Amino acid sequence: MDILYLLIPLSALLVLGIMGAFAWALFGGQFDDLQRAGEDILQEGVEAPVSSHGAGPA
């Protein structure tokens, strides 16, 4: 019975953390344009956008 005093607050913190991560993704624009990303995969001959994270030659 004593373990419930630990598990209930931990599970509440976990739920709040998951809800916070979902809200962060939602308001950060993660789910804005799902249709275009699916259509881009199906198109042939379309070049993928080049990332500017230093993957190319200097």
One Martini backbone bead per residue (centre of mass of N, CA, C, O) as a GRO file, in nm:
protein
   58
    1MET     BB    1   0.054   0.065  -0.016
    2ASP     BB    2   0.305   0.258  -0.015
    3ILE     BB    3   0.360   0.262  -0.328
    4LEU     BB    4   0.124   0.458  -0.406
    5TYR     BB    5   0.269   0.723  -0.305
    6LEU     BB    6   0.461   0.699  -0.564
    7LEU     BB    7   0.296   0.616  -0.828
    8ILE     BB    8   0.083   0.841  -0.855
    9PRO     BB    9   0.269   1.091  -0.891
   10LEU     BB   10   0.436   0.973  -1.126
   11SER     BB   11   0.197   0.937  -1.324
   12ALA     BB   12   0.115   1.234  -1.326
   13LEU     BB   13   0.385   1.341  -1.439
   14LEU     BB   14   0.381   1.177  -1.699
   15VAL     BB   15   0.121   1.294  -1.816
   16LEU     BB   16   0.217   1.590  -1.816
   17GLY     BB   17   0.460   1.540  -2.003
   18ILE     BB   18   0.302   1.435  -2.248
   19MET     BB   19   0.118   1.683  -2.279
   20GLY     BB   20   0.352   1.884  -2.322
   21ALA     BB   21   0.474   1.753  -2.577
   22PHE     BB   22   0.219   1.774  -2.749
   23ALA     BB   23   0.182   2.083  -2.728
   24TRP     BB   24   0.454   2.155  -2.851
   25ALA     BB   25   0.400   2.019  -3.127
   26LEU     BB   26   0.135   2.163  -3.195
   27PHE     BB   27   0.246   2.472  -3.160
   28GLY     BB   28   0.512   2.412  -3.354
   29GLY     BB   29   0.396   2.266  -3.638
   30GLN     BB   30   0.397   1.947  -3.681
   31PHE     BB   31   0.065   1.933  -3.790
   32ASP     BB   32   0.004   2.120  -4.043
   33ASP     BB   33   0.124   1.935  -4.315
   34LEU     BB   34   0.033   1.614  -4.403
   35GLN     BB   35  -0.036   1.591  -4.709
   36ARG     BB   36   0.232   1.679  -4.850
   37ALA     BB   37   0.421   1.459  -4.733
   38GLY     BB   38   0.269   1.220  -4.869
   39GLU     BB   39   0.300   1.323  -5.168
   40ASP     BB   40   0.613   1.342  -5.187
   41ILE     BB   41   0.668   1.034  -5.181
   42LEU     BB   42   0.502   0.965  -5.461
   43GLN     BB   43   0.695   1.135  -5.616
   44GLU     BB   44   0.880   1.147  -5.898
   45GLY     BB   45   1.181   1.331  -5.930
   46VAL     BB   46   1.204   1.451  -5.647
   47GLU     BB   47   1.385   1.647  -5.466
   48ALA     BB   48   1.538   1.674  -5.184
   49PRO     BB   49   1.594   1.869  -4.939
   50VAL     BB   50   1.852   2.061  -4.836
   51SER     BB   51   2.055   2.061  -4.578
   52SER     BB   52   2.210   2.309  -4.337
   53HIS     BB   53   2.407   2.094  -4.147
   54GLY     BB   54   2.686   2.019  -4.302
   55ALA     BB   55   2.670   1.776  -4.531
   56GLY     BB   56   2.827   1.927  -4.725
   57PRO     BB   57   3.047   2.086  -4.893
   58ALA     BB   58   3.287   2.354  -4.822
   0.00000   0.00000   0.00000
